[in-house]
Every structure is written in structure tokens, then in C-alpha cells.
């Protein structure tokens, strides 16, 4: 009987230690969030059900156009307004992504014909377009510069690359995706329309990630009034089934250009990993 009790205690202790290690791994639970913008009322702030966790005052549900379904999020940029209070989407994570864990975020962007990346100061534009927040260390980001040029920014490591030889387009929907694995060194990958345009495996990415910004800041503000649209955002810690040409996991586009596109789920799912 004494031996049985000892074995039971060892078994319980083993399970407790296993759970602690599991939670400490940075990826104890896989989760997925989406923002499809299908259920919000036209003109209402694009947050809550089917929208962002939080949105700016000029970031609204709209049936003007959509990448899929009938609605998207509409952002109205006013000349000279840097945009944070008005032109911002935020996706707060259900749980932080810890050291060794990874997070993917993918979304669709539409910049109409006539869109301009010029700022009011006539200097080199830096528009914060897709960001993963690292508490106490800054952001890892897609940044758009003058002419629509895509820039890589890793603030935790003070690592930047201003010219990726890749550009966002006007007059069509395009897919931007960002992956960050937490660590020192960590991993950062950036894709446009399922094509890998940047990989960094040499720098720290910090120890945790807690939310993402979609747009949010236009240094010096735009030089003209203009409107953009956003749709079909997915953020997940669950390794996607899609792969790029090098075999890297990615959510990928939904238009067939990825080798194994992931069908967008709805709502929030938390499952054991």
C-alpha cells in the first residue's frame, strides 16, 4: 500500500512538471483569430464581432468592396493626419506568444488607383502597415516607404532593411503575411502574395508577443485625402498547412497562389497543441 501511494505521488508530480514545461515552452495552446468584417453594420467602427479587437474612429465596416464575402474594413486617411487614433486596427492575442513560440498574421490590403505614399513633409514616407508588438522592445513590422516600397523593421534588434526590392500595388487586392518566432536569435519571415520577400534568422525577436497592429501610423501624415480597404485577416499560433516555395509554413493567399492554402476559420479557437 505504501509503495502504491509513493508511485501515485510520483505520477502526480511527473504530470505537474510536464504541464509546467508545456506551458513554459511558449506554445502551450494553439489559437486562431480572424477578422472577416462580415457581420458589422456599415459605418460602424470595425471592431467586435467579425472585426478587429479595437479600431480607429475612421476604421469602419463597409460594403463598398470586399476581398471575399460582401464587406471589408474601410480606412479613411485625412491629409496630414498621422492616423493612429483614426486609422488603426488591432488584434489582441488570446494569450501571449512566449520564447520559442511562433505567430503568423496574414491579411488583404486594397489601395485604390491614385493612392499616394507621399507625406506632407516631402520626406521618405514610413507607414506602419503590419506589426507584431513585443512588450518593452517595440515592434516587428512591414513598413511601406515612398513609392510603395516594402521595408523590414525589427525594433527589438535594431535591425532594418529599407529596400526589399518588393512593392505594394494599387488597384488590386494583395496579401501580406508576417511570421515571427520568439527567441535570440528568432525568426522573421515576410511574404507578399505567398512569395517570401524577407527572412531573418540572425537577430533577436524578443521574448513574447501580445498583439498586432494593422496600419496605425503614417509618419508626417499623407499628402492627400485617400481611402484604403482591409479584409480576411488571420492571426494564429497553429502551424499552417500552407507552404512557400522553400517549404516554410505560411497561411498563404486564398486565391490559389500558395501550394496549400489554408481555409480561413471563423471566430476564435483555442485547442491543445
Secondary structure, DSSP 8 states (H G I E B T S, - for coil): -HHHHHHHHHHHHHHHHHHHHHHHTS-SEEEEEEE---SS-TTSBSBSTTSBSEE-TTEEEE-S--SSSS-EEEEEE-TT---TTTSEEEEEEEEEEETT-EEEEEEEEEE-TT----BTTSS---EEEEEEEETTTEEEEEEE-GGGBEEEEEGGGTEEES--S-B--SSSEEEEEEEEE-BTT-EEEEEETTEEEEEE-SS--BSEEEEEEEEEEETT-BSS-EEEEEEEEEEESS--SEE-TT--EE---SSS-STT------S-EEEE-
